[in-house]
Amino acid sequence: MGKFIYHFSRIVFGGWWLYSGLMHFLVEDWQPLGQQQPAIDFTLALIASGLFTWIKVIEVVLGVTLLMNRWMPFSLIALTPINIVIIYWNFVLDFGTLEWIFGGLSIVFNIILMWAWRAYFWPLLVYKGEADYSLDPKYPG
């Protein structure tokens, strides 16, 4: 059952990221701005700054890696900052039932996917380690 939940979450979440990223490039003015003024202002500022296009490129790349089930620890770490902003947008900037559902699903999918790869994340929590100053690209594990 755990394997099914993992792959279901990976496919839905990866498809969600891929769709969201691609629609920015395929359909002009597709991006929902939200209903609340803070959400609209925030989204328009991202678009005006040009950062929004970079975020959408990252969403496409990470959507593909999730769907392919490749580079998963890296992909999950890379999508976390974007996902934190999306969750904040859904719960704080543009609150409502649909937004809470999407924000909640983002949290659930992240937890499910990260839990499956948790062994790769524990080494990142080393409080005090030793740096390797050599040019040897060896894996420390």
N, C-alpha and C positions, 0 to 999 in steps of 0.2 A: 504493500500500500504506500509506503514511504517513497519508493521509486516512482510510482505513478504521480504522486503529489508533486515531487520534485520536477519531473518532466512536464507535467501539466503547467506548473507555475513558470517554468523556464520558457515554454512555448508561448503561453499567453503574454507574459511580461516582455519577452523578446519581440513578439509580434507587435505589441503595444508600442514599444520604443521605436521599432522600425517604421511603423505606420505614422506615428507622430512626427518623426524626423523627415520622412519622405514627403508628407503632405505639404510641408513648408516649401518644398521645391516644385511640387507638381501642381498645386492649386494656389493661385495668387489670392492673397488676403484670406486664407483659410483659418489662420490662427485665431482661436477664440480668445478674446481679451478679458472675459469675465463680466460680471454684473456689478461688482462693487468698484468704486472709483480707485481705491488703492491698487487693486489687481490690474485695472486698465492702465493706470499710470506706470506701474512696474513693468508690465509687458511692453508697452509702447517705448519705455526707456531702453529696454533690452534690444528691441528692434531698431530704434534710432541709433544706438551705439554700434550696431553691427555685431555685437556679441551673440545675438540670438541665432544668426546663421551658423556660427561656430558651434553653438550648443546643438543645433539640429544636425550638423554633420556628425558630431559625437554620438548623438542618439541613433543615427543610422548605423554607424560602425558598431556600437555596442549592441544594438538590436540584432545585427547579423551574427556577432560573436555569441550572443545568448542562444539564438536559434541553432547555431552550429554546435553549441556545447563545447566551445573552444576558448582557451585563455580565460577560464571562468573566474579564478581569484582576482586577476587583474581587472577583468570587465566589471565585476561586482564592486571593487574598490573605486574604479573610475566613474561608475554611474552614481555612486553614493552622494557626492556633493550636489549634482543636478537633482537627484531625487529628493534630497533634503529641502531644496528650494521649492520643488513642485509640491511637496507635502505642506510646507509653510504656506504656499499660495492657496492650496485647497482648504486648509484649516483656519487661516488667519486673514488673508487678503480677500478671498472670495468665498466666504463660507456659505454653506447650503447643503441640502441632502445629497445631491449628485457629487458635489465637491468632496464631502465627507466620505462617500463611498469610494471615490477614486483615491483619495488620500489614504484611507484605511487599506485598500487593496495594495497600494504601493508599499506600505509598511509590511503587510503580510507576505507579499511576494519576496521582498528583500530578506525578511527573516528566514523564510523557507530556503531560498537559494543560498544565503550566506551560511546557514546552519549545515548544509550539505558539504560545504567547503571549509568548515571551521578549523580543521587541522592546519590549513595553510595560513590562517589568520593569527593563531596563537603566538607564533614566533614574532609577530609584529608588536606584541605587547611586552617585549623584553624591556625591563626597567633600566638596566645598566648592562650593556654588552661591550664587546671589544670590536673596534672597527678593523677592517682588513684594507690596508693601504696599498696592496699590491695591484698589479694590472691583470692578475689571473681571474678569469670570469667564473671561477668555481662556485657551486651552490654550497652554502655553509652547512646544510643538513646532511 
